[in-house]
Amino acid sequence: MDVAVKTVVKAKSEKTLPVIKKVGVIGAGQMGSGIAHVVALSGYDVVLNDIKADAIAKSIDLIEKNMGRQAQKGTIKEADIKPAIKRIKAATSQDALSDCDLVIEAATEDESVKRKIFQELCPRLKKSALVATNTSSISITRLAAATDRPEHFIGMHFMNPVPRMELVELIRGIATEDDMFQVARRFVDSLGKITAVSEDFPAFIVNRILLPMINEAVYTLYEGVGTVEAIDKAMRLGAHHPMGPLELADFIGLDTCLAVMQVLYEGLSDSKYRPCPLLVKYVEAGWLGRKTNRGFYDYRGEKPVPTR
Ligand SMILES: NC(=O)c1ccc[n+]([C@@H]2O[C@H](COP(=O)([O-])OP(=O)(O)OC[C@H]3O[C@@H](n4cnc5c(N)ncnc54)[C@H](O)[C@@H]3O)[C@@H](O)[C@H]2O)c1
């Protein structure tokens, strides 16, 4: 798909709304990489920013490899890979984001990190730019308050792995303008994704349901009801889940899982969301799952081996 798909939206008032051509992505981890991948393949220019230069280099390598895999499967054309990779520019400074029409923040799930990013980013952006966050759980209204443009701020929650997953949740903050919501929705449509709209409550829809299930799987392990293998097998074969809950936790990242449970626990003041102490222990050990090569499974050998 080498023809650029640009978002041009006319508001009811016939006022011309921002045209999205250039998209900034902040955070070149698993989600930022996936978002940059899909956005570049859809014809947009992408600026990929991270505080770690090596994270950006690794991310662009990974994107190229993943696009290669898609071409082998026939889901994209081989000829689209080079132009898409060329459209992604690496940036260790936020200055390179100044002429973006849309910036999607996909940095670590930590409210203080995200607030600091928005405080530094907004003065650099043009007034019309739309700012989105890929947070899994944090209040969009509260994050919007850390920007100079709550009306132009939205939750745009992609699923992991972004190139394969069809859904993007869209979440309005209390001040999000309807026109901006429409711009965001058309942008997501142009990526070939499907939107589901969620109200701004802790963890939105998908993670409000998914993360307590994963946390319960960790309690099941903690209380000795089953081993890692037994729990994953039980849910794969007994509930037809494509991945067991502990494998899925490792895939998401145990730090992200814990952060989402903490937001649910604190945001809804309900003890049913208390994070399992065993999940806390794994995160404290730095065993964050696949991204650190160890979590509920050890990925350092040829085959994943349960760590309990
Ligand atoms: N992992 C998932 O399954 C998943 C799914 C949907 C949404 N999310 C959300 O996406 C976001 C990113 O998650 P992830 O799994 O990609 O995490 P990750 O740990 O893989 O990547 C986070 C990246 O952010 C970078 N970063 C940290 N501080 C930064 C800063 N100040 N400026 C620029 N970059 C910075 C880190 O260097 C790292 O490369 C989180 O908000 C998470 O909740 C994650």
The ligand as an SDF file (V2000), in Angstrom:
LIG
                    3D

 44 48  0  0  0  0  0  0  0  0999 V2000
    2.3760   -4.4170   26.1460 N   0  0  0  0  0  0  0  0  0  0  0  0
    1.1080   -4.4590   25.7680 C   0  0  0  0  0  0  0  0  0  0  0  0
    0.5480   -5.5300   25.5120 O   0  0  0  0  0  0  0  0  0  0  0  0
    0.3380   -3.1600   25.6080 C   0  0  0  0  0  0  0  0  0  0  0  0
   -0.8830   -3.1840   24.8920 C   0  0  0  0  0  0  0  0  0  0  0  0
   -1.5750   -1.9710   24.7100 C   0  0  0  0  0  0  0  0  0  0  0  0
   -1.0610   -0.7950   25.2580 C   0  0  0  0  0  0  0  0  0  0  0  0
    0.1250   -0.8160   25.9600 N   0  0  0  0  0  0  0  0  0  0  0  0
    0.6260    0.4600   26.4910 C   0  0  0  0  0  0  0  0  0  0  0  0
    1.6060    0.9620   25.5840 O   0  0  0  0  0  0  0  0  0  0  0  0
    2.5950    1.6990   26.3180 C   0  0  0  0  0  0  0  0  0  0  0  0
    3.9680    1.1090   26.0310 C   0  0  0  0  0  0  0  0  0  0  0  0
    3.9810   -0.2520   26.3960 O   0  0  0  0  0  0  0  0  0  0  0  0
    5.0810   -1.2650   25.8300 P   0  0  0  0  0  0  0  0  0  0  0  0
    4.5750   -2.6360   26.1030 O   0  0  0  0  0  0  0  0  0  0  0  0
    5.4610   -0.8690   24.4510 O   0  0  0  0  0  0  0  0  0  0  0  0
    6.3010   -0.9450   26.8200 O   0  0  0  0  0  0  0  0  0  0  0  0
    7.8720   -1.1950   26.5680 P   0  0  0  0  0  0  0  0  0  0  0  0
    8.4640   -1.3500   27.9130 O   0  0  0  0  0  0  0  0  0  0  0  0
    8.0700   -2.2860   25.5580 O   0  0  0  0  0  0  0  0  0  0  0  0
    8.3580    0.1760   25.8630 O   0  0  0  0  0  0  0  0  0  0  0  0
    8.3250    1.4200   26.4810 C   0  0  0  0  0  0  0  0  0  0  0  0
    9.3350    2.3280   25.7710 C   0  0  0  0  0  0  0  0  0  0  0  0
    9.1500    3.6730   26.2600 O   0  0  0  0  0  0  0  0  0  0  0  0
   10.4170    4.2640   26.3090 C   0  0  0  0  0  0  0  0  0  0  0  0
   10.3710    5.4540   27.1610 N   0  0  0  0  0  0  0  0  0  0  0  0
   10.3320    5.5230   28.5180 C   0  0  0  0  0  0  0  0  0  0  0  0
   10.3270    6.8300   28.9010 N   0  0  0  0  0  0  0  0  0  0  0  0
   10.3540    7.5860   27.7660 C   0  0  0  0  0  0  0  0  0  0  0  0
   10.3900    8.9820   27.5050 C   0  0  0  0  0  0  0  0  0  0  0  0
   10.3860    9.8610   28.5000 N   0  0  0  0  0  0  0  0  0  0  0  0
   10.4290    9.4090   26.2200 N   0  0  0  0  0  0  0  0  0  0  0  0
   10.4520    8.5130   25.1880 C   0  0  0  0  0  0  0  0  0  0  0  0
   10.4350    7.1680   25.3830 N   0  0  0  0  0  0  0  0  0  0  0  0
   10.3830    6.7110   26.6590 C   0  0  0  0  0  0  0  0  0  0  0  0
   11.3370    3.1520   26.8450 C   0  0  0  0  0  0  0  0  0  0  0  0
   12.7030    3.4410   26.5970 O   0  0  0  0  0  0  0  0  0  0  0  0
   10.8070    1.9490   26.0700 C   0  0  0  0  0  0  0  0  0  0  0  0
   11.5090    1.7680   24.8420 O   0  0  0  0  0  0  0  0  0  0  0  0
    2.1680    1.6330   27.7870 C   0  0  0  0  0  0  0  0  0  0  0  0
    1.4060    2.7610   28.0880 O   0  0  0  0  0  0  0  0  0  0  0  0
    1.3380    0.3640   27.8190 C   0  0  0  0  0  0  0  0  0  0  0  0
    0.4040    0.3580   28.8760 O   0  0  0  0  0  0  0  0  0  0  0  0
    0.8430   -1.9730   26.1300 C   0  0  0  0  0  0  0  0  0  0  0  0
  1  2  1  0
  2  3  2  0
  2  4  1  0
  4  5  1  0
  4 44  2  0
  5  6  2  0
  6  7  1  0
  7  8  2  0
  8  9  1  0
  8 44  1  0
  9 10  1  0
  9 42  1  0
 10 11  1  0
 11 12  1  0
 11 40  1  0
 12 13  1  0
 13 14  1  0
 14 15  2  0
 14 16  1  0
 14 17  1  0
 17 18  1  0
 18 19  2  0
 18 20  1  0
 18 21  1  0
 21 22  1  0
 22 23  1  0
 23 24  1  0
 23 38  1  0
 24 25  1  0
 25 26  1  0
 25 36  1  0
 26 27  1  0
 26 35  1  0
 27 28  2  0
 28 29  1  0
 29 30  1  0
 29 35  2  0
 30 31  1  0
 30 32  2  0
 32 33  1  0
 33 34  2  0
 34 35  1  0
 36 37  1  0
 36 38  1  0
 38 39  1  0
 40 41  1  0
 40 42  1  0
 42 43  1  0
M  CHG  2   8   1  16  -1
M  END
$$$$
